[in-house]
Amino acid sequence: MKRIKAKLTRAGHFELYEEQMPELKEDEVLLKMISVGLCHSDVPAYLGTSAMGKSPLGFEAMVKNIQYPMGLGHEPVAVVQEIGRSVTKFKTGDYVTGVSSECFTSHMMLNENKRLVKIPDTEKPIDACLGEPMMCVANIVQAANPRFGDHVAVIGCGFMGLLAIAGLKNDRLGSLTAIDFDSDRLKLAEKYGASETICPLQEDLQSSMMNITKGKGFDVVIEITGSLKGLASALQIIRIAGRGKILAPSMYTKNEIFTEEMAYNMMYRSPIIHVVHPWYCENYMDVLKKAVDAYVKDIFPTDKLITHRIPVTEINEGFQLLTTNPKEYIKGIITFN
């Protein structure tokens, strides 16, 4: 059996390869890909600056010496096309999602015990059931763990920020504030659960924080812009008395300057800065299942936030959207016929 796989052959350029697949092992499932989400954590590899890999000592770390061609993509949605004779967790025809590497491919084989879950029966679009990023958001929401009456802010109303707002909206908060430069994104944030919005281009961030929190500052801030400027904003508005919590699920890959003001705010506010990437999660599979269930129950409006469906034959155009981030773009997925 042959498959079509998109591989990065140099910085900023994918090519399609036809490959012969090995025989299916008894503990494996053959997946026919439906969609794969485009994720900003793949941008450094796409641009050729760095990639996720292994250090010489064997642990996961950044690598600078990128070897081409390389596969990318880690947000798969697929249908089980065939199962090995010892597989018990899945059956042919099951829709599945989760996380794996090198998913920009028409077909792939995975051990049934890998990070893969069945998607429950649903009338919602299957291609939008992106388990990996939804798991990341569920992990963020669990780690935020605001107390009754807390004031929470989300900085950055992109795909992940909007999902985080949707996941937090029923927590009986004192306030749930969305912060973004784009007024249209702030309207979406209100639609999905924000009680307050701040546009720093139109109003002073700290003055707005004082009004919303009655001079206290935000108890929890989720900073999800991917820029140190977002972290600087979080340090400006976190709880003034100390011991507030800043969650940092963004991947900071830009060469930016840590400012003096950030240092002073870090000292005076003394927040907990909590990095909440998937590696923080104690039980990945449990949170993944809860995230998929949240999609099926319409808690996560993932399907409504996908703005671009891009055929794998146009994957270069998809990554151009991802890296340039035009106003109309929120989330893109690569699709397979």
N, C-alpha and C positions, 0 to 999 in steps of 0.2 A: 504494500500500500504506500502511496506517495502523499506528501503534504506540501502545502505552500507556507513558507515561513518568511517573515520580514526580518531582515538583519541590518543593523547599522554597519555600513561599510567604511565610513569615515565620519568625522564630525559633521553633523547636520544633514546626513543623507542616508536613507534606507534603500535597500534593494530587495526584491522578492526572489527567493530561491525555491526550487523544487527539490525535495529530499525524499529518499526512501526511508520508511519507518521500520524499526525492528519488529520482531514478533512480540505479540502481547504476552506478558508473563502472567502466571496464574493468580498473582495478588494485585494485578493492575486493572485499571479501567481505561478504556479508550474514549477520549472526549472529543466531540466535534464542537469547535468553538462557535459561540454565538456573538459575543462581544467582549471587548477588553477595554477597561477605562484608561484614559490618558491621565497620567499623574505627574505633578511637578517634581517629585523626587527623582524622576528619570531625566529631568532636564540637564543636570550636570554631565551625565553620560552622553546625552544627545549632542551637547555643545562641545564635548571632548575635553572637559576640564578635570573631571574625576568620575569615579563610579564606585558603587558598593561592591566589596569583595572581601578578601582575606589578607590579614597582615602576615609577614614572614613567620610570626610566632603562632599562627593558626586561628586567631580569633577574627570575628567580622570587623572590618575597618575600611576606610577610604583607600582606594587605589588610584594612582595618578597615571600609571603606565597602562593605558587602555589597549586591549588587544582586539583588533578587528579581523573578521566580522564578529559582531556580538549581538545577542538577542536581548530584547527588552520586553516590558509589559508584565504586570503582576496583579491585575484586577480582572480575573476571568469570570465569565458566565458561559456555561457550556451545557451540552446534553450528552448523556452517557450513550455511546453508540455500541459498545461491546464491553463485556466483563470477562476477566479471567475466571477459571473454573473454581477457585477458592474464595472469590469475592463474596462477601455477605452483606456489606453495608449499602450497596447500590445495586440497581437493576437497570437493564436497558430501557432507555426512555426517560430516566430521571433527569430533571434539570438540577444543576449544581453550581455552586459558586464558592469562593474562598480566596486563597492566595497561592501562587506559584511563580516561578521565574520563567522568562522567555516565552510569554504567552501570546505574542503577536504571531500566531500560527494557526492554520486551519484545523489541525488535529494535534493532540498530545496525549501521552500516556502518563498516568500517575498511579503510584501505589495507593490503594484504597484508604490507608491510614494517614495520608498526607492531610494538609489543612484544607479540607474539602467538606462541604455540607450540602445536603439535599435542600432544594427550595420547596417549601410547602406549596400545595395547590393554591393558586391565586389568579385573579382576573387582571392583576396589574401587569404591566409590560415586563416580560422575563429579562429582556436585554438590559434593563435598568437595575436589576437586582445585583448591584456591585458589592459583594460581600466584604472585600478588603477595605475600601474606604469607609463603608458603613461601620465595620468593626472598629476602625480607628476612631470614629466619632463616638461610638458607644463607649469605648475606652476613655475618651476625653470626658464624657458626661459622668461616667462612674467616678473618675478621679477628681472631678470638680467637686462633687458631693456637697453642694451648698446646703446650709442649714435653713430651717424655716425662717423666712423673713430676710435672708441675706440679699444684698445687692450684688448682682452679677453683670459683668460687661463682656461682650464679645467684640474683639477688634478684628475687622476684616470680614466682609459679608460675601465671600466667594462661596463655592460649593460646600466646603467643609464648615465654614462659619455658619452658613444658613442651616445646615443639618444640625449643628450643635445647638443653635437656637431652638429648632424644632424639638430636639431631644430634651431641652431644659425647661420648656415652657410650662409644664404642669407641676413644677416643683414648689408651688406656693412661695414664690420668691417675693422679696420686698420690691425688687424691680429686675427686669431683664433688658439691658440696654445694648443696642447694636450701634457700632461705630464704623463709619466708612466714608470715603470721599464722594461716593456715587449715590445720588439721591434715589435713583431707580432701585439700587440694591437695598437701600434703607427701607423703601416701600415693600420690597419682598420680605425683608426681615420682620416688618410689622405683620405682614400676612402670615408668617410662620411662627409668630409668638412673641416678638419683642414688644415690650410695653413702652419703651422709650427709644429714641434714636438721637445720635449726635453726628453731625457733619462738621469735622474740624475746619473745613474751608469757610463755613458760615457762622460758626460760634466757637467761643473759647472752650477748649476741652476741659480744663480744670474748673472753670466757672460752672459749666454744665454738670460736671461731676459733683460739685458742692451742692447744687440745687437738687439733683436727683437723690443724693444719698444723705441730704440734710447735714452736710459738712463732715461726714464720716469717711468718705472714700469707699470704693468698691471692695467688698469682701473677697470676691473671686473675679479674676480677669483672665479670659481665654484669649491669647494673642496668636492669631493664625494668619498673619500676613506674609510670613517668610522674610521679613526685613527687620533689621535692627531698629528702624524707625518705629515699627509697631511695638517692639519691646520697650523703646523709650517712652512711647505713649502709655503703655501699661504701667510703667514705673511712675508716671505722673499722676495716675488716677487710682492706684491701689490704696488700700486702707491707710490712713494717716497715722493711726496709733500703732502700727506694726502688726506683723503676723498675718497679713493678708496673703492670698495665694494667687500667684501668676502661673497659669498653665501654658507651656510652650510646646505645642505639637508641630510647629512649623519646622521645615528643614532650612536652616540658615546657610546658604551657599554663596552669598555675595560677599565681596571684600568691602566691608563697611567699617566705619570708625565708631568705637565705643566712646561716647562723649563724657565730658566732665559732669554735665547735668545728670546723665544716667547714673554716674557713680555717686553723686550726692543723694539722688532719690533712692538708690539702692541702700545707702547707709541710713538715711532718715526714716524710710518706710519699712526697712528690714522685712521684705516679703519672703515667703517661701517661693522659690522659682522651681517649678515642677515640670520636668521634661516628660511628656506623655506620648511618646511614640509606641508602636506595638510591642517593642521589646520590654516596656514597663509592665505590660499586662501579665497577670499571674496565671490566667487560664484562657488562652487565646480561643480555643474552640468553644468554650462556654459563651464568651462575649460575642464571637462570630455568629453563633446560633441566635442569640438575643437580638443582634443587629438585623439579621435576615427577617426575624419575626417582626421587628419594628417596621420594616419595609412592607411586609404583607399586611400589617395592621394599619398602615398609612400614617404611622408616627413619623417615619422618615420619608419626606416627599421627594425621594431621589429621582423618580421618573419625571417629575415636573421641573427639575433643575438641569436635566440633560438638554443642552441647546444644540448640539452638533452630533450627528451620526455619520461617521466617515468610513467608507469602504476601505479595506486593507490595501487595495491598490492605490489609494490616495493617502497613505500613511504620512508621507512627507508633508502634505498640506495640513494634516492633523497636528503634527508637531509644530508647524508654523503658527497655528492658532494657539497652541499651548504656550509657546514661548513669547508671542507678541501680545496675547491676552486682550483682544479687542473688546470694546464695550459690551457687545452682544454675547460674548462667550462666557459661560459659567462652567459647564462640564461637557467634555467630548468623550465619545466612545468610538473605538474602531470596531467595525462590524464585518461579519463573514457570511457569505451566501451559503 
